[in-house]
């Protein structure tokens, strides 16, 4: 959704842009071209390899901006801005993950090829999917799969996973997927998506603390919008634009709730009353875009009265 992101963020020469999830640098390169050599681009990502790739991609542009690159979770965006003495004119958080991560069996994010039970987006972090699945109880696992994965068969899936774990038959992504398919039984043949899709998503989100990180970022930005609108020192410039691309209903719900609250408080204006979705042609060549929802807000200009 590059075009609507740029249309709503409206990057201008000399501005400070923050890409909270640099990935392979697709959005970052577009922002860099718009802010030009007088601008500053802060790149964040939990995947050190992708971050280095994105930074190199931006640096290779004809007139790149000043680049600040940090291997960090976007929950730390506020602290990083303060440390570098920066105030953001725009911020983008694309909450999806890179295809390079999904396509690497060693990351354990997919069940198309067998791999280790890892699922970490930041491989320097200690907790893996194996660690979680080794220690979690059946009821807690069922709640996780139901609440985050939104799978109606969560209890049956959790029971099967724990049983196979206790039997020593849960050692790879393939065996995890097999456990979910077994829990589905005959329903697996008629499922619209692979039965393991929601379970894998729920475990990945839990391993990487994705919802907690999003809540922390939104809290920090809410305080920044309040301070900017009130004419106080802030990590956000008055009039700064904040864009979020969500791929999960719980993520989108948190973003919507925050934006509505900021709007009511008079700290920011919602530029998208309803989330924007990808055009049909983009969905056709990029199936992952089908679930993307874009919301953008603009911080109010300080009241000087």
Secondary structure as GFF3:
##gff-version 3
##sequence-region A 1 305
A	DSSP	alpha_helix	2	9	.	.	.	ID=ss1
A	DSSP	beta_strand	16	19	.	.	.	ID=ss2
A	DSSP	alpha_helix	26	35	.	.	.	ID=ss3
A	DSSP	beta_strand	40	45	.	.	.	ID=ss4
A	DSSP	alpha_helix	48	59	.	.	.	ID=ss5
A	DSSP	beta_strand	66	71	.	.	.	ID=ss6
A	DSSP	three_ten_helix	74	76	.	.	.	ID=ss7
A	DSSP	alpha_helix	77	83	.	.	.	ID=ss8
A	DSSP	beta_strand	88	94	.	.	.	ID=ss9
A	DSSP	alpha_helix	99	102	.	.	.	ID=ss10
A	DSSP	three_ten_helix	105	107	.	.	.	ID=ss11
A	DSSP	alpha_helix	129	135	.	.	.	ID=ss12
A	DSSP	alpha_helix	138	147	.	.	.	ID=ss13
A	DSSP	alpha_helix	154	166	.	.	.	ID=ss14
A	DSSP	alpha_helix	173	184	.	.	.	ID=ss15
A	DSSP	three_ten_helix	185	190	.	.	.	ID=ss16
A	DSSP	alpha_helix	197	207	.	.	.	ID=ss17
A	DSSP	alpha_helix	210	229	.	.	.	ID=ss18
A	DSSP	beta_strand	236	246	.	.	.	ID=ss19
A	DSSP	alpha_helix	249	265	.	.	.	ID=ss20
A	DSSP	beta_strand	268	270	.	.	.	ID=ss21
A	DSSP	alpha_helix	280	285	.	.	.	ID=ss22
A	DSSP	three_ten_helix	287	291	.	.	.	ID=ss23
A	DSSP	beta_strand	293	299	.	.	.	ID=ss24
###
